[in-house]
Amino acid sequence: MDIGLTVGVDLDRLAASPTRFDFVELGVGAGSLPPEDVDPDRLDDALAGRDLVVHLPYSQPLTSYADEINDAIVAYQRRLLTTVGDFGAEKAVLHATSADRDDVEFRDVAADQLRRVAAAGRDAGVEVVVENVGHQHGGLQLSVLGEIARETDTPICFDVGHAYMEGGNKAITRFLRSHGDRISHLHCHDVRRRGDTHLPVGAGEVDYEAVSAEAAGFDGTVAIEVFTDDDALLVDSAERVANHLDATF
């Protein structure tokens, strides 16, 4: 199991992050960090031997009501995936959103879009992992995400904190039991129900003992998604997660 760190969209922050982590997860896309503008040599220096995972544009919808726009969304993600594939990115995180998540018939559109983006990733040599964002407006509910990921044979990025915000610790346990076999990538941080999120692990209300019980033997990648530049807090969160997952860091 590899443990990495999310670094947002800033190459300087990536370069300054602890090299103890196995990989870094960098946000890319229009409005943040267009990968076409990234100097490959600068990126390579900033990685300092660590592997690269990317997060596709945070606010880019996966679906729309118009076929032409859906085609454009896929073409845009394909362009991004091709570019980051050339950088050597191993995985790309994609938010699971929908123009209308409550329309049962629209579920098929979301599934088709996910299938197409995942195929574009395979063409680029990048594993697309779809992330649960059901706590946000437009984010597909956990149950729907699990179903369409299985239907489309798409790996999942399971964000533990997002799941807690959507349905508490019970939602985390249910999803891991039902769809744990599809999870390739984890986002780990802590949360409080009052809205505090992306806290250091141990500072919130997520039951990581339950995560440990349900994710025993997990052998994918784990990104620490704690919003701080304090290296000690980042390393402490990584050590806590590693301990819960019976891994070393």
C-alpha positions in Angstrom: 0.0 0.0 0.0 1.3 3.5 -1.0 0.5 6.5 1.1 0.6 9.9 -0.5 -0.5 13.5 -0.1 -2.9 15.9 -1.8 -1.3 19.2 -2.6 -4.0 21.2 -4.4 -3.0 23.0 -7.6 0.3 24.6 -6.5 3.6 23.2 -7.9 5.5 25.1 -5.2 3.5 23.4 -2.5 4.1 20.1 -4.2 7.9 20.8 -4.1 7.8 21.8 -0.4 5.7 18.8 0.7 7.4 16.0 2.7 9.3 13.7 0.4 8.5 10.8 2.9 5.2 10.3 1.0 5.1 7.8 -1.8 3.2 10.0 -4.2 1.5 13.4 -4.5 -1.9 14.1 -5.8 -2.0 17.3 -7.9 -5.1 19.1 -9.0 -5.1 19.9 -12.8 -7.5 21.6 -15.2 -8.7 24.9 -16.5 -9.1 27.6 -13.9 -6.6 25.9 -11.6 -3.5 24.4 -13.2 -3.8 23.7 -16.9 -1.4 20.7 -17.4 -0.4 22.1 -20.8 1.2 25.0 -19.0 3.3 22.7 -16.7 7.0 22.5 -17.5 7.7 18.7 -17.3 11.2 19.3 -16.0 9.9 21.5 -13.2 7.3 18.9 -12.3 9.9 16.2 -12.3 12.1 18.2 -9.9 9.2 18.9 -7.6 8.2 15.3 -7.5 11.7 14.4 -6.2 11.2 10.7 -7.0 7.7 10.4 -5.8 4.9 9.0 -8.0 2.2 11.3 -9.5 -1.6 11.1 -9.1 -3.8 13.8 -10.4 -7.2 15.2 -9.5 -9.3 16.2 -12.5 -11.1 19.6 -12.4 -13.0 19.8 -9.1 -16.0 21.8 -10.5 -16.3 20.2 -13.9 -19.7 18.4 -14.2 -19.6 14.9 -15.5 -23.0 15.2 -17.3 -25.3 17.7 -18.9 -28.7 17.5 -20.6 -27.3 18.1 -24.0 -25.5 15.4 -26.0 -23.2 17.9 -27.6 -22.0 19.2 -24.2 -21.6 15.6 -22.9 -19.3 14.9 -25.9 -17.3 18.1 -25.1 -16.9 17.1 -21.5 -15.5 13.7 -22.5 -13.2 15.4 -25.1 -11.9 17.8 -22.5 -11.2 15.1 -19.9 -9.6 13.0 -22.6 -7.2 15.9 -23.4 -6.3 16.3 -19.8 -5.8 12.6 -19.3 -3.5 12.4 -22.4 -1.4 15.2 -21.1 -1.0 13.9 -17.5 -0.4 10.4 -18.9 2.6 11.8 -20.7 3.7 13.2 -17.3 3.6 9.6 -15.9 0.4 10.0 -13.8 -0.8 6.7 -12.5 -4.3 7.6 -11.4 -6.7 10.4 -12.0 -9.5 11.2 -9.5 -12.9 12.2 -11.1 -15.7 13.7 -9.1 -19.0 11.8 -9.5 -21.5 14.6 -10.3 -24.7 14.8 -12.4 -26.8 17.5 -13.9 -29.8 15.9 -12.1 -28.8 13.3 -9.5 -32.5 12.8 -8.5 -33.6 11.8 -12.0 -33.6 8.0 -12.1 -33.5 8.0 -15.9 -30.5 10.4 -15.9 -28.6 7.8 -14.0 -27.9 6.0 -17.4 -26.4 9.2 -18.8 -24.1 9.5 -15.8 -23.0 5.8 -16.2 -22.3 6.3 -19.9 -20.3 9.5 -19.3 -18.3 7.7 -16.6 -17.7 4.7 -18.9 -16.4 7.1 -21.6 -14.0 9.1 -19.4 -12.7 5.9 -17.8 -12.0 4.5 -21.4 -10.2 7.8 -22.2 -8.0 7.2 -19.1 -7.1 3.7 -20.2 -6.1 5.0 -23.6 -3.8 7.4 -21.9 -2.4 4.8 -19.5 -4.0 6.4 -16.5 -6.5 4.7 -14.2 -9.5 6.9 -13.6 -11.0 6.5 -10.1 -14.4 8.0 -9.5 -14.8 9.8 -6.2 -17.9 10.1 -3.9 -19.1 13.7 -3.5 -22.7 12.9 -2.5 -22.6 15.5 0.3 -22.4 18.2 -2.3 -25.1 19.6 -4.6 -25.0 17.6 -7.7 -22.9 14.8 -6.3 -24.2 11.3 -6.9 -25.4 9.5 -3.8 -23.2 6.8 -2.4 -25.6 4.0 -3.4 -25.8 5.3 -7.0 -22.1 5.8 -7.3 -21.5 2.2 -6.1 -24.0 0.9 -8.7 -22.7 2.7 -11.7 -19.0 2.1 -10.8 -19.7 -1.6 -10.7 -21.8 -1.5 -13.9 -19.1 0.4 -15.8 -16.2 -1.5 -14.2 -14.7 1.7 -12.9 -12.4 1.8 -9.8 -13.5 4.0 -6.9 -11.8 6.7 -5.0 -13.5 6.5 -1.6 -13.4 9.7 0.3 -14.0 8.7 3.9 -14.7 12.2 5.1 -17.2 12.9 2.3 -19.0 9.7 3.1 -19.2 10.8 6.7 -20.7 14.1 5.7 -23.3 12.3 3.6 -24.5 9.7 6.1 -22.2 9.4 9.1 -20.1 6.5 10.2 -22.9 4.0 9.2 -22.6 5.2 5.6 -18.9 4.5 5.6 -19.4 1.0 6.9 -22.2 0.3 4.5 -20.3 1.4 1.4 -17.1 -0.4 2.4 -19.1 -3.6 2.9 -21.0 -3.3 -0.4 -18.3 -1.9 -2.7 -15.0 -2.2 -0.9 -13.8 -4.5 -3.7 -14.0 -1.7 -6.2 -12.0 0.8 -4.2 -8.5 1.5 -5.6 -7.8 4.9 -4.0 -8.7 6.3 -0.6 -8.9 10.0 0.5 -8.4 10.1 4.3 -9.1 13.1 6.5 -11.3 13.8 9.5 -14.6 15.6 9.8 -17.1 17.1 12.3 -20.8 17.1 11.5 -21.0 20.9 12.1 -19.2 21.3 8.8 -15.5 21.2 9.7 -13.8 19.0 7.2 -10.4 17.9 5.9 -9.1 18.0 9.5 -6.1 16.0 10.7 -7.0 12.3 11.3 -8.0 12.0 15.0 -9.3 15.5 15.3 -12.9 14.8 14.2 -15.7 12.2 14.3 -14.8 9.6 11.7 -14.6 6.1 13.2 -11.3 4.9 11.7 -11.6 1.8 13.7 -14.6 0.9 11.6 -12.6 1.8 8.4 -9.9 -0.6 9.7 -12.4 -3.4 10.3 -14.0 -3.1 6.8 -10.9 -2.3 4.8 -8.6 -5.0 6.1 -6.1 -6.0 3.5 -6.6 -2.9 1.4 -3.6 -2.7 -1.0 -4.3 0.4 -3.1 -3.2 4.0 -2.7 -4.1 6.3 0.2 -4.0 10.0 -0.1 -3.9 12.1 3.1 -6.3 15.0 2.3 -5.7 17.3 5.2 -5.9 21.0 4.5 -2.7 22.2 6.3 0.9 23.0 5.4 2.0 21.7 8.8 4.3 18.8 7.9 4.0 17.3 11.4 0.2 17.1 11.2 0.4 15.6 7.7 2.9 13.0 8.8 0.9 12.2 12.0 -2.3 11.7 10.0 -0.4 9.4 7.6 1.0 7.4 10.5 -2.5 7.1 12.1 -4.0 5.9 8.8 -1.2 3.4 8.3 -1.7 2.0 11.7 -5.5 1.6 11.1 -4.8 -0.2 7.9 -2.0 -2.3 9.3 0.5 -0.7 7.0 3.8 1.0 7.5 4.7 4.6 6.7 
